[in-house]
Amino acid sequence: MQDGIKDLTGFKKGLVGRGIQSKLNSLEKKGDVKSGFYDMLVFKKFRNVLGGKVRIIITGSAPISKEFLSFLKIAFSCNVFEAYVSTE
């Protein structure tokens, strides 16, 4: 997904960039992962990759970086929870 975003140019790149920044700000300030405008225009394509009706994502791996976890939340417009434990 991030490689596809890097390859964008012109208006699309600007729209996606503004959408990402807007949703990251909303996530940071309000904890909100949804934006009607940007979800419809930009992030719908990301959700469609997983079937379009994503409500929650649970990871079961090593800890994910805060930046990438935030990106997943805004890209799929849902909460992403980490489920991992130490085995040591």
PEURBEL-V889950 format. One record per helix or strand of 3 or more residues. SS is the DSSP state (a for helix, b for strand). FROM is the first residue (numbers start at 1). TO is the last residue. If there is no record, write none. Layout:
SS_FROM_TO ; SS_FROM_TO
This chain:
a_2_6 ; a_10_30 ; a_36_49 ; b_56_59 ; a_66_76 ; b_79_82
